[in-house]
Amino acid sequence: MSTVVILCDHAHPSGGLAKVAIASAVGLAGRGHRVHFFTAVPPIDPALLTDGIAVHCLEQADLKGNADRVQAALRGLWNREAARALESLLARCPANDTVIHVHGWAKALSPSVFPVCRKSGLPVFLTLHDYFPLCPNGAFFVFPEGINCPHRALSAGCLATDCDARALHHKWWRAARHAAGALAGGFTGGMALVTLSDRQRAVIAPHLPPGTMTLPIPNPVEVEDLGPAPVADNRHMLFVGRLSREKGAALLAEAAAGAGCPVRFVGDGDERETIRRLNPDAELSGWLPPDGVLEEVRRARALVVPSLWYETFGLAAYEALANGVPVIVSDNCAAAEAVLSGENGFLFRSGDAADLARCLKLFSHDAEVKRTGRNAYDRYWQAPFTLDRHLDRVEEVYRTALSGGLQRPARVRAP
């Protein structure tokens, strides 16, 4: 039994990152570990209110939810209250039997938590649910142009690139936040980086200092084995996610129109009207609850992941495969490694609407859809990404760190 301090901006499942952090906390507590869940934003998920978990919530708003925009900007750059509270918590934890695991910091906790973690001298793990520790906008993506970004954080090329999804002044604020973290010792020094996919490791490799430790631990996929969906009886292709430029939803709308293929979009975002213009026949459902999304997946002929940005894992693709739904995936994103092209789906050239249309047409034959769907189901359940498998791997690296098998961060003075 060890002490695990988990850092996450939100105390409730506000997104995939928080869902993984909360599931991990609950699972580790269930295995007998003492878990401290250090967070900023309420409400607290009832799942965390259980034996073995102590929740430390700062009762703060996140960046978007703070009505005081000046306070939001300043606290987002450096959350002093978070740093003080975390330092106090870590001082009370047993020195030789505690690990720190950072899941989320960019929406509330701020870069202030990183020097506190290093100063503690405890083993620190940082899961890269996004790219914020290595890129000011968190995506290595130039949103206005719809292309991936090759620049190192805060380099001349980075600072000269208008890459933010909303406005240039947001880019400058994000650059200032990144600089604050860099001046305080950086985001990766003295930490083991938990990566979610081979693609993610390849993306971050040029941006890491020599000797940085990376540990592969895929996210858990919480999905029930319902047997393979009757995909050959289904007609439409499916997209699930935010309707935004980096997700490639408009690219799918264009390709589906060209292929004469019915398509349905589950989600919402600023590309909604673009999708309607490119494909007037496309169906848009808006956001749905989890059970509604599952129903849509099982009613689809195939799931399409047309992302233009790198992604980090590709949860939707794995959920589809687990249901025996074949996938069509951009070769640029992390979900591509889930695809054995021609067996459980197809890969297409990222950003290429004609190549995506070609892949859509490959699923025009019922026999092909049925074959790839069955392969998708069988291959996934041979080695499913269950929470138990995830926790086994997490406990393995924790034990290794506590026994001295991973390099511990040196104690450094706070800025």
C-alpha positions as MATLAB code, in Angstrom:
seq = 'MSTVVILCDHAHPSGGLAKVAIASAVGLAGRGHRVHFFTAVPPIDPALLTDGIAVHCLEQADLKGNADRVQAALRGLWNREAARALESLLARCPANDTVIHVHGWAKALSPSVFPVCRKSGLPVFLTLHDYFPLCPNGAFFVFPEGINCPHRALSAGCLATDCDARALHHKWWRAARHAAGALAGGFTGGMALVTLSDRQRAVIAPHLPPGTMTLPIPNPVEVEDLGPAPVADNRHMLFVGRLSREKGAALLAEAAAGAGCPVRFVGDGDERETIRRLNPDAELSGWLPPDGVLEEVRRARALVVPSLWYETFGLAAYEALANGVPVIVSDNCAAAEAVLSGENGFLFRSGDAADLARCLKLFSHDAEVKRTGRNAYDRYWQAPFTLDRHLDRVEEVYRTALSGGLQRPARVRAP';
ca = [
       0.000    0.000    0.000;
       1.405    3.394   -1.082;
       0.325    7.011   -1.001;
      -0.644    8.446   -4.380;
      -1.210   12.170   -4.920;
      -3.213   12.782   -8.091;
      -3.389   16.293   -9.570;
      -6.345   17.199  -11.776;
      -7.944   20.577  -12.493;
     -11.518   19.347  -12.082;
     -13.035   17.217   -9.323;
     -15.696   15.930  -11.705;
     -15.593   14.262  -15.162;
     -15.419   17.441  -17.243;
     -13.751   15.571  -20.097;
     -11.667   12.536  -20.967;
      -8.673   13.682  -18.902;
     -10.675   14.072  -15.697;
     -12.521   10.808  -16.317;
      -9.215    8.922  -16.442;
      -7.866   10.702  -13.344;
     -11.018    9.959  -11.336;
     -11.235    6.335  -12.508;
      -7.579    5.861  -11.617;
      -8.082    7.376   -8.157;
     -11.084    5.172   -7.424;
      -9.355    2.077   -8.788;
      -6.146    2.657   -6.822;
      -8.108    3.247   -3.619;
      -9.974    0.012   -4.280;
      -6.612   -1.755   -4.447;
      -5.664   -0.479   -1.007;
      -3.629    2.629   -1.799;
      -4.041    5.911    0.058;
      -5.113    8.441   -2.570;
      -5.055   12.218   -2.263;
      -6.995   13.866   -5.085;
      -5.691   17.438   -5.375;
      -7.995   19.578   -7.471;
      -9.256   23.114   -7.997;
     -12.730   23.080   -9.499;
     -15.876   21.674   -7.845;
     -18.323   19.966   -7.776;
     -16.755   16.799   -6.433;
     -17.727   13.609   -8.232;
     -19.541   11.291   -5.781;
     -17.254    8.475   -6.959;
     -14.379   10.233   -5.161;
     -16.264   10.304   -1.849;
     -15.187    6.834   -0.819;
     -12.869    5.153    1.662;
      -9.229    5.549    0.779;
      -9.580    8.870   -1.075;
      -9.051   12.305    0.463;
     -10.183   15.124   -1.826;
      -8.390   18.460   -1.518;
     -10.442   20.981   -3.512;
      -9.470   24.658   -3.748;
     -13.065   25.629   -4.634;
     -11.912   27.766   -7.555;
     -13.370   28.388  -11.002;
     -11.463   27.233  -14.047;
     -10.201   29.631  -16.703;
     -13.445   29.695  -18.685;
     -15.749   29.672  -15.684;
     -14.194   32.575  -13.800;
     -16.336   35.690  -14.306;
     -13.449   37.875  -13.104;
     -11.391   37.804  -16.282;
      -8.410   39.606  -14.761;
      -8.259   37.111  -11.904;
      -8.665   34.244  -14.376;
      -5.744   35.493  -16.478;
      -3.433   36.058  -13.501;
      -4.348   32.845  -11.688;
      -3.979   30.906  -14.930;
      -0.422   32.173  -15.273;
       0.502   31.256  -11.690;
      -1.938   29.875   -9.123;
      -0.238   30.761   -5.853;
      -2.982   29.236   -3.723;
      -2.588   25.934   -5.544;
       1.176   25.956   -5.000;
       0.856   26.680   -1.283;
      -1.841   24.056   -0.717;
       0.053   21.392   -2.676;
       3.281   22.089   -0.817;
       1.467   21.699    2.494;
      -0.116   18.427    1.386;
       3.120   16.892    0.112;
       4.926   17.813    3.337;
       2.484   15.567    5.214;
       2.949   12.547    2.941;
       5.426    9.755    3.816;
       8.681   10.559    2.053;
       9.610    7.015    1.018;
       6.183    5.730    0.045;
       4.527    8.509   -1.979;
       4.251    9.152   -5.691;
       2.784   12.188   -7.450;
       0.786   11.794  -10.655;
      -0.124   14.916  -12.607;
      -3.067   14.445  -14.957;
      -4.281   18.012  -15.537;
      -3.049   21.497  -14.676;
      -3.738   23.797  -17.662;
      -7.341   24.787  -16.842;
      -6.970   25.799  -13.210;
      -3.924   24.587  -11.246;
      -1.425   26.387  -13.537;
       2.356   25.850  -13.930;
       2.788   26.718  -10.237;
       2.414   23.055   -9.254;
       5.487   21.868  -11.183;
       8.258   23.422   -9.032;
       6.383   22.249   -5.927;
       6.404   18.681   -7.240;
      10.119   18.841   -8.023;
      10.974   20.387   -4.668;
       9.292   17.486   -2.861;
      11.889   14.996   -4.087;
       9.132   12.452   -4.651;
       8.721   10.446   -7.866;
       6.563   12.469  -10.259;
       4.593   11.149  -13.242;
       3.025   13.456  -15.803;
       0.440   11.946  -18.154;
       0.356   13.743  -21.499;
      -3.381   13.913  -22.099;
      -2.512   16.921  -24.289;
       0.646   18.689  -25.452;
       0.541   21.737  -23.145;
       3.821   20.871  -21.360;
       5.596   21.102  -24.735;
       3.448   23.531  -26.754;
       1.757   26.766  -25.623;
      -1.523   25.990  -27.415;
      -1.465   22.349  -26.344;
      -1.894   20.792  -29.774;
       1.147   21.393  -32.033;
      -1.444   22.748  -34.448;
      -1.810   26.043  -36.310;
      -5.574   26.418  -36.040;
      -6.113   29.284  -38.511;
      -4.263   27.350  -41.250;
      -5.339   23.835  -40.274;
      -1.805   22.410  -40.263;
       0.483   20.762  -37.743;
       3.157   22.945  -36.169;
       6.838   21.881  -36.148;
       8.169   24.667  -33.884;
       9.685   24.225  -30.452;
       7.878   26.048  -27.670;
       8.849   29.725  -27.350;
      11.269   29.546  -30.293;
      11.306   32.425  -32.764;
       9.143   30.371  -35.111;
       6.694   29.605  -32.330;
       6.361   33.213  -31.208;
       5.942   34.430  -34.794;
       3.117   31.965  -35.540;
      -0.500   32.988  -35.022;
      -1.678   29.529  -34.006;
      -4.485   29.984  -31.490;
      -7.971   28.741  -32.275;
      -9.619   31.945  -31.043;
      -7.464   35.075  -31.175;
      -3.859   36.254  -31.272;
      -4.030   37.691  -27.754;
      -4.876   34.203  -26.481;
      -1.655   32.982  -28.100;
       0.349   35.642  -26.307;
      -1.233   34.746  -22.969;
      -0.498   31.058  -23.523;
       3.095   31.914  -24.465;
       3.417   33.955  -21.261;
       2.109   31.025  -19.227;
       4.556   28.682  -20.910;
       7.384   31.127  -20.202;
       6.362   31.275  -16.536;
       6.590   27.514  -16.332;
       9.900   27.441  -18.184;
      11.443   30.042  -15.891;
      10.383   27.970  -12.883;
      12.265   24.915  -14.105;
      10.106   23.705  -16.984;
       7.326   21.172  -17.302;
       9.228   17.929  -17.861;
      12.443   18.141  -15.835;
      12.680   15.540  -13.072;
       9.510   13.802  -14.195;
       8.579   10.591  -15.956;
       6.257   11.345  -18.862;
       3.387    8.926  -19.333;
       2.520    8.652  -23.013;
      -0.690    7.244  -24.429;
       0.386    6.030  -27.870;
       3.376    5.338  -30.091;
       2.316    8.226  -32.321;
       2.394   10.614  -29.393;
       5.889    9.488  -28.435;
       7.080   10.130  -31.991;
       5.513   13.603  -31.980;
       7.092   14.721  -28.710;
      10.537   13.143  -29.213;
      12.114   16.166  -30.993;
      10.835   18.476  -28.252;
      12.219   16.611  -25.228;
      15.518   17.275  -23.476;
      18.004   14.393  -23.723;
      17.426   11.714  -21.130;
      13.733   12.440  -20.591;
      11.979    9.288  -19.432;
       8.781    8.243  -21.229;
       6.535    5.408  -20.087;
       3.801    3.956  -22.308;
       0.496    3.574  -20.438;
      -2.561    3.702  -22.706;
      -5.756    5.147  -21.283;
      -8.413    2.711  -20.112;
     -11.366    2.230  -22.446;
     -14.534    1.804  -20.437;
     -16.695   -0.268  -22.740;
     -18.892   -3.292  -22.202;
     -18.649   -6.368  -24.415;
     -22.006   -6.316  -26.200;
     -20.902   -8.480  -29.081;
     -20.277   -7.200  -32.620;
     -22.754   -4.644  -33.965;
     -24.738   -5.589  -37.118;
     -22.667   -3.227  -39.260;
     -23.621   -4.771  -42.610;
     -27.222   -3.776  -41.908;
     -26.258   -0.171  -41.180;
     -26.009    2.499  -43.845;
     -24.349    5.678  -42.548;
     -20.812    6.579  -41.553;
     -20.347    8.200  -38.153;
     -18.274   11.008  -36.667;
     -18.184   11.527  -32.878;
     -16.574   14.577  -31.334;
     -16.176   18.322  -31.410;
     -17.038   19.914  -34.752;
     -13.838   21.932  -34.953;
     -11.203   22.406  -37.597;
      -8.507   20.218  -36.063;
     -10.944   17.300  -35.755;
     -11.455   17.196  -39.537;
     -15.264   17.097  -39.434;
     -15.581   19.379  -42.468;
     -13.157   17.159  -44.386;
     -15.434   14.179  -43.746;
     -18.498   16.148  -44.837;
     -16.796   16.994  -48.132;
     -15.543   13.439  -48.703;
     -18.917   11.864  -47.897;
     -20.649   14.203  -50.328;
     -18.153   13.258  -53.033;
     -18.556    9.544  -52.332;
     -22.345    9.730  -52.189;
     -22.169    8.210  -48.737;
     -24.635    8.982  -45.894;
     -22.925   10.441  -42.844;
     -23.999   11.414  -39.345;
     -22.198   13.766  -36.937;
     -22.557   13.428  -33.166;
     -21.215   16.542  -31.466;
     -21.221   20.284  -31.954;
     -18.844   23.144  -32.605;
     -17.939   26.089  -34.792;
     -17.695   23.968  -37.973;
     -21.398   23.094  -37.871;
     -22.455   25.507  -40.613;
     -19.443   24.612  -42.756;
     -20.519   20.970  -42.592;
     -24.064   21.891  -43.643;
     -22.714   23.911  -46.568;
     -20.354   21.174  -47.773;
     -22.869   18.376  -47.318;
     -26.536   19.423  -47.079;
     -27.549   15.772  -46.664;
     -25.389   15.229  -43.565;
     -27.226   14.534  -40.305;
     -26.136   16.466  -37.196;
     -27.431   15.281  -33.839;
     -25.576   17.623  -31.485;
     -24.121   16.265  -28.268;
     -25.644   13.107  -26.829;
     -25.330   11.359  -23.430;
     -22.939    8.369  -23.275;
     -25.678    5.790  -23.803;
     -26.897    7.765  -26.814;
     -23.387    7.836  -28.281;
     -23.059    4.074  -27.793;
     -26.346    3.550  -29.616;
     -25.120    5.713  -32.492;
     -21.851    3.764  -32.712;
     -23.679    0.454  -32.939;
     -26.015    1.867  -35.621;
     -23.077    2.981  -37.793;
     -21.556    1.196  -40.775;
     -18.128    2.536  -39.791;
     -16.652    5.224  -37.557;
     -14.477    7.874  -39.189;
     -11.654    9.658  -37.329;
     -10.511   12.343  -39.799;
      -8.384   14.384  -37.351;
      -5.911   16.838  -38.821;
      -4.003   17.242  -35.548;
      -1.928   14.514  -33.948;
      -4.360   13.572  -31.153;
      -2.901   11.682  -28.177;
      -4.821    8.401  -28.006;
      -8.007    8.066  -30.081;
     -10.629    6.848  -27.600;
     -13.557    6.924  -30.061;
     -11.760    4.544  -32.425;
     -11.140    1.968  -29.708;
     -14.748    2.210  -28.490;
     -15.932    1.524  -32.041;
     -13.586   -1.443  -32.508;
     -14.769   -2.922  -29.202;
     -18.290   -2.890  -30.644;
     -17.251   -4.547  -33.879;
     -17.539   -1.318  -35.875;
     -14.687   -0.859  -38.387;
     -12.884    2.467  -38.519;
     -11.460    4.826  -41.134;
      -8.660    6.892  -39.630;
      -6.330    9.682  -40.703;
      -2.750    8.405  -40.925;
      -1.578   11.506  -39.067;
      -3.252   10.858  -35.720;
      -2.690    8.545  -32.766;
      -5.729    6.375  -33.515;
      -3.978    5.162  -36.693;
      -2.047    2.611  -34.680;
      -5.332    0.876  -33.804;
      -5.894    0.140  -37.507;
      -4.603   -2.824  -39.449;
      -5.546   -1.465  -42.843;
      -7.796   -3.792  -44.770;
      -8.457   -5.942  -41.691;
     -10.361   -3.826  -39.134;
     -10.602   -0.625  -41.127;
      -8.632    1.664  -43.422;
      -6.138    4.523  -43.214;
      -6.279    7.566  -45.475;
      -3.840   10.401  -46.140;
      -4.447   13.142  -43.592;
      -6.249   16.145  -45.031;
      -6.941   14.420  -48.369;
     -10.706   14.449  -49.033;
     -10.332   12.372  -52.210;
      -8.430    9.628  -50.400;
     -10.983    9.641  -47.595;
     -13.781    9.343  -50.195;
     -11.941    6.342  -51.670;
     -11.951    4.642  -48.262;
     -15.631    5.413  -47.735;
     -16.424    3.690  -51.011;
     -14.515    0.585  -49.919;
     -17.292    0.013  -47.392;
     -20.028   -0.004  -50.027;
     -20.065   -3.838  -50.052;
     -21.889   -5.507  -47.160;
     -19.597   -8.520  -47.108;
     -16.521   -6.297  -46.678;
     -18.158   -4.347  -43.885;
     -19.185   -7.526  -42.090;
     -15.698   -9.033  -42.410;
     -13.842   -5.951  -41.132;
     -16.377   -5.451  -38.356;
     -15.902   -8.979  -37.096;
     -12.125   -8.563  -37.284;
     -12.406   -5.303  -35.369;
     -14.334   -6.971  -32.565;
     -12.111  -10.045  -32.331;
      -8.823   -8.128  -32.407;
      -9.920   -5.618  -29.772;
     -11.125   -8.190  -27.247;
      -7.948  -10.245  -27.574;
      -6.236   -7.539  -25.491;
      -8.810   -4.960  -24.335;
      -7.757   -1.686  -22.703;
      -9.568   -2.384  -19.440;
      -9.237   -0.296  -16.298;
      -7.671   -3.279  -14.513;
      -4.941   -3.588  -17.150;
      -4.353    0.152  -16.931;
      -4.055    0.021  -13.137;
      -1.714   -2.974  -13.326;
       0.666   -0.935  -15.448;
       0.310    2.155  -13.247;
       1.081    0.149  -10.104;
       4.064   -1.430  -11.859;
       5.713    1.917  -12.588;
       4.839    3.253   -9.125;
       6.535    0.248   -7.481;
       9.564    0.646   -9.717;
       9.863    4.323   -8.827;
       9.515    3.729   -5.093;
      12.171    1.008   -5.199;
      14.590    3.391   -6.918;
      14.249    1.849  -10.350;
      13.251    5.177  -11.895;
      15.420    8.235  -11.489;
      14.032   10.442   -8.760;
      13.999   14.200   -9.281;
      16.632   16.094   -7.384;
      15.456   18.514   -4.743;
      15.467   22.038   -6.081;
      14.564   25.346   -4.537;
      11.232   26.882   -5.405;
      11.430   30.014   -7.560;
];
